[in-house]
Amino acid sequence: MRQPQRHKSSATLDRFEHKLLGLLQQDSTRSNAELAELVGLSEAPCWRRVQRLKRDGYIREQVSLLDRRKLGLNTQVFAQIKLTAVGRSNLNEFADAIKAFPEVLDCYVLMGSADFMLRIVTQDIEAYERFFFEKLSKVAGIQDVNSMVALSEIKSTTALPLANLADD
């Protein structure tokens, strides 16, 4: 299992870079000219800063966020997984199995009564049931699965709270 990486503190970023990150996480399709104008830089320094932010790992990916409901993925399930004692010794195998399931969007290691939390998206409850019986329940080392179906979504964002990090 991959260990968390330590990154440079956001204190090493200046106000222009914080602003660039905020703008890019809102809309990564903005042109360099538009970004430069919005942050108050000329185009060349703006481009260099964005390239450095990518190179240094502040910008991991640039993707399009899809509307899962428009695609017919209407059911979102949160599953708490508890592993057996033997399963805990095989965390890498568990992680590899979970990574292979496209239905699992997020997987977190937890402290507490459960070992993992999964966010799973399927078309409907019947599709989740098939996923559970045909895939998830067959992963070695699982002792218990506690599935919770989300009824509605109050907030869902990919935007990080950058406002408190910048020293303007």
C-alpha positions as CSV (number, residue, x, y, z in Angstrom):
1,M,0.0,0.0,0.0
2,R,1.3,3.4,-0.9
3,Q,2.4,5.5,2.0
4,P,1.2,9.2,2.2
5,Q,3.7,11.5,0.6
6,R,4.9,14.6,2.3
7,H,4.8,17.7,0.0
8,K,6.2,21.1,0.3
9,S,4.1,23.4,2.5
10,S,1.7,25.7,0.7
11,A,3.7,28.4,2.4
12,T,6.2,28.0,-0.4
13,L,3.6,29.2,-2.8
14,D,3.0,32.9,-3.3
15,R,-0.4,34.6,-3.7
16,F,-0.3,34.3,-7.5
17,E,0.2,30.6,-7.3
18,H,-2.6,30.2,-4.8
19,K,-4.9,32.2,-7.0
20,L,-3.9,30.2,-10.1
21,L,-4.7,26.9,-8.2
22,G,-8.0,28.3,-7.1
23,L,-8.9,29.3,-10.7
24,L,-7.7,26.0,-12.2
25,Q,-9.7,23.9,-9.7
26,Q,-12.8,25.9,-10.7
27,D,-12.2,25.5,-14.4
28,S,-9.1,23.9,-15.8
29,T,-10.0,24.7,-19.4
30,R,-9.2,28.4,-18.9
31,S,-6.5,29.6,-21.4
32,N,-3.2,30.8,-20.2
33,A,-4.1,34.3,-21.4
34,E,-7.3,34.3,-19.3
35,L,-5.4,33.0,-16.2
36,A,-2.7,35.6,-16.6
37,E,-5.3,38.4,-16.8
38,L,-7.2,37.1,-13.8
39,V,-4.2,36.8,-11.5
40,G,-2.4,40.0,-12.8
41,L,0.6,38.5,-14.5
42,S,1.8,38.6,-18.0
43,E,1.4,35.4,-20.0
44,A,5.0,34.0,-19.9
45,P,5.4,34.1,-16.1
46,C,1.9,32.8,-15.7
47,W,2.6,29.8,-18.0
48,R,5.9,29.1,-16.1
49,R,4.1,29.1,-12.8
50,V,1.4,26.7,-14.0
51,Q,4.1,24.4,-15.4
52,R,6.0,24.5,-12.1
53,L,2.8,23.7,-10.2
54,K,2.3,20.7,-12.4
55,R,5.9,19.6,-12.2
56,D,6.0,19.9,-8.4
57,G,2.8,17.9,-8.0
58,Y,0.4,20.6,-6.8
59,I,-1.7,19.9,-9.9
60,R,-2.0,16.1,-10.1
61,E,-4.4,15.8,-13.0
62,Q,-6.6,17.8,-15.2
63,V,-9.9,16.0,-15.9
64,S,-13.5,16.5,-16.8
65,L,-16.0,15.9,-14.0
66,L,-18.9,13.9,-15.3
67,D,-22.5,14.0,-14.0
68,R,-23.1,10.5,-12.7
69,R,-26.8,10.8,-12.7
70,K,-27.0,11.9,-16.3
71,L,-25.0,8.7,-17.1
72,G,-27.5,6.6,-15.2
73,L,-25.3,6.0,-12.1
74,N,-28.0,6.9,-9.6
75,T,-26.9,4.9,-6.6
76,Q,-24.1,5.9,-4.3
77,V,-23.1,3.5,-1.5
78,F,-20.6,4.0,1.3
79,A,-19.3,0.7,2.6
80,Q,-17.3,0.2,5.8
81,I,-15.0,-2.8,5.5
82,K,-13.6,-4.7,8.5
83,L,-10.9,-7.2,7.7
84,T,-10.1,-10.4,9.5
85,A,-6.9,-10.6,11.5
86,V,-5.5,-12.6,8.6
87,G,-6.8,-10.0,6.1
88,R,-4.9,-7.2,7.9
89,S,-1.7,-8.9,7.1
90,N,-2.6,-8.8,3.4
91,L,-3.5,-5.1,3.1
92,N,-1.7,-4.8,-0.3
93,E,-3.7,-7.7,-1.7
94,F,-6.9,-6.0,-0.5
95,A,-5.9,-2.7,-1.9
96,D,-5.1,-4.2,-5.3
97,A,-8.4,-6.0,-5.4
98,I,-10.3,-2.8,-4.6
99,K,-8.3,-0.8,-7.2
100,A,-9.5,-3.2,-9.9
101,F,-13.2,-2.4,-9.3
102,P,-14.3,0.6,-11.4
103,E,-17.4,0.9,-9.2
104,V,-15.2,1.9,-6.3
105,L,-14.5,5.6,-6.7
106,D,-12.7,6.2,-3.4
107,C,-11.1,3.9,-0.8
108,Y,-9.8,5.2,2.5
109,V,-7.9,3.4,5.4
110,L,-9.6,4.3,8.7
111,M,-8.9,4.3,12.3
112,G,-11.7,3.0,14.4
113,S,-14.2,0.1,14.2
114,A,-13.8,-0.2,10.4
115,D,-10.6,-0.7,8.5
116,F,-11.7,0.9,5.2
117,M,-14.4,3.2,3.8
118,L,-15.4,2.8,0.1
119,R,-17.5,5.1,-2.0
120,I,-19.2,2.9,-4.6
121,V,-21.4,4.1,-7.5
122,T,-23.8,1.9,-9.5
123,Q,-26.8,2.2,-11.6
124,D,-29.3,1.1,-9.0
125,I,-29.6,-1.1,-5.8
126,E,-29.8,-4.2,-7.9
127,A,-26.5,-3.3,-9.6
128,Y,-24.9,-2.8,-6.2
129,E,-26.3,-6.1,-5.0
130,R,-24.6,-7.8,-8.0
131,F,-21.4,-5.9,-7.3
132,F,-21.5,-7.0,-3.7
133,F,-22.1,-10.7,-4.3
134,E,-20.0,-11.1,-7.4
135,K,-17.0,-8.9,-6.6
136,L,-16.7,-7.3,-3.1
137,S,-17.8,-10.3,-1.0
138,K,-15.2,-12.5,-2.8
139,V,-12.3,-10.4,-1.8
140,A,-10.1,-12.4,0.6
141,G,-9.8,-11.3,4.2
142,I,-13.1,-9.4,4.6
143,Q,-14.8,-10.1,7.9
144,D,-17.7,-7.6,7.7
145,V,-19.2,-5.1,5.2
146,N,-21.6,-2.4,6.4
147,S,-23.2,-0.8,3.4
148,M,-25.0,2.6,3.6
149,V,-27.0,3.9,0.7
150,A,-26.9,7.7,0.2
151,L,-30.4,9.0,-0.2
152,S,-29.4,12.5,-1.4
153,E,-26.3,14.6,-1.9
154,I,-26.1,17.8,0.1
155,K,-22.5,18.8,-1.0
156,S,-20.1,17.2,-3.3
157,T,-17.0,19.1,-4.5
158,T,-13.5,18.5,-5.7
159,A,-12.4,22.1,-4.7
160,L,-9.9,22.3,-1.9
161,P,-10.2,25.1,0.7
162,L,-7.3,27.2,-0.4
163,A,-8.5,30.5,1.0
164,N,-7.0,29.9,4.4
165,L,-3.6,28.9,3.0
166,A,-2.6,32.0,1.1
167,D,-0.9,34.9,2.8
168,D,-2.1,37.8,0.6
